[in-house]
Amino acid sequence: MIYKQLVIFVFLSLSTLSIAQDASLLEVSTIPFKLRIKSNAVVRFSHQKIDISSVKNLNESNRRIITVLNQEGINDVKAYLNYDSNITIKKLEATIYDELGNKIKKIRKSDFVDVSAVSDFSLYEDSRVKYLKYTPISYPFTVDFISETSTSNTAYIPLWYPLEGYYISTEYSKYEVIYNSSLEIKTKEKNLEKYSISKIDYDGGLVFEAQNLLSIKPESYSPNFRDFSPSVKVALKEFYYEGYLGQTNDWDSLGKWMYDELLIDRTVLSEESKSKIKQLVEGIEDPIEKAKIVYNYVQNHTRYISVQEGIGGIQPEFASNVDALKYGDCKGLTNYTKALMDAAGVKSHYTRVNASRTPTDVDRDFVTFVGQTNHVILNIPNENNDIWLECTSQTNPFGYTAGFTDDRDVFVLTPDGGKIVHTTVYPTEDNLQSTKAIINLANDGSISGDVTIKTYGYQYGLHEGVQNQPLRDQKLHLKE
């Protein structure tokens, strides 16, 4: 049986190699017509290979050939590579071809643009990205992108999305995971049967293949693309991350481990700072009213600056440091706010969330390190109506989360363990913009009037922050 699986595996590997070397993949005319319909780009060939030789060693190699059919597909090139001090780039190159498959340009590792991977408001970070900067002189054109990296961190195993998004089709895509058989892995497959995706599972390896996936056109009010498109998630049951060994058995134990290893003793404040908070809430019994005062204090005395370095990408800064410096990232500011809540006698919990305009849940059925999240907020238990605080905003009203972290499952970390909780839902009737106007039309044709616009719920988030802009910019916003 093992021999049979090995033969299949070798055959697939040789098959993939021959496909990658087929020059016809570089000619636009060879793209099947059905893949061009409603497509801005076509993934001609993609091979994503993950090799996990031990709990502290992960190597990833990628080869991706994509044809961009028009200007709208330029963002689908995705010829970039994220790295930091713990990710070694072993290979990085790209080649550009014209419509007929003739080579236009060869881009080597040193030719890729190297920039910070986060933002303009980051104090310090070691997370960076190398990306291909290429301005086409004509369409269509093809990019052959190759990369190889290695890292000791195994907490994150890249996911597979054979259908990458709207208006992009896939001719061939392969996802391969090779792992030491002494390691335990788990997988979650989603919507594969709808797309006739093949799978081979053998001792120490997984192979998924997809062919001729047609592009999808977006529709108004449709579900999240990731809810109906094919995907594969893979995770180790025991992982390594920046000097820490952890397990992903269940959300409860993972949350307990994260609290004990990453959060414990990080909410310590000076007696002076605690005394200041106690004075602010003195005489107030209602914990929610206390929380409002603390949140207002944080908004008035801190600002957001990203800090992404090593374990700092996951672990919050000490509350005492944020208190002294008056700035921090989402982790640091949330942890600091929690420390102040503790001083005020208000119970609160550090929470991991996938922040996005489209609500994206933490996957209850697939436990992974930090739960496929990218942001941190604060949870205040409040019977059946928990309150959620965005600690990076200096203008958000207390408990307002619409449009960024609302209506989704999140990972709440408590001293007793982790749990999945759903954030505030803003029903349709609460998401309103009310406009009342009195318009005077004079006999000479001139017009004057008074207009009052009030926004609620999600609508408020579309305008929030305008009040802090210069008057000139506020007027321009209203005119638009």
Secondary structure, DSSP 8 states (H G I E B T S, - for coil): -HHHHHHHHHHHHHHHHHHHH-GGGG-GGGS-HHHHTT-SEEEEEEEEEEEEEETTEEEEEEEEEEEE-SGGGGGG---EEEE-TTEEEEEEEEEEE-TTS-EEEEE-GGGSEEEESS-TTEEEE--EEEE-----SSSSEEEEEEEEEEES--S----B-SS-STTEEEEEEEEEEEE-TTS-EEEEEES-GGGT-EEEEETTEEEEEEEEE------TT---HHHHS-EEEEEESEEEETTEEEE-S-HHHHHHHHIIIIITT-----HHHHHHHHHHTTT---HHHHHHHHHHHHHHH-EE-EEE-GGGGTS---HHHHHHHSEE-HHHHHHHHHHHHHHHT---EEEEE---SS-----TTS--GGGG--EEEEEE--TTS-EEE-TT-SS--TT--TTTT-SSEEEEEETTEEEEEE-----GGGS-EEEEEEEEE-TTS-EEEEEEEEE-THHHHTTTTGGGS-HHHHHHHHH-
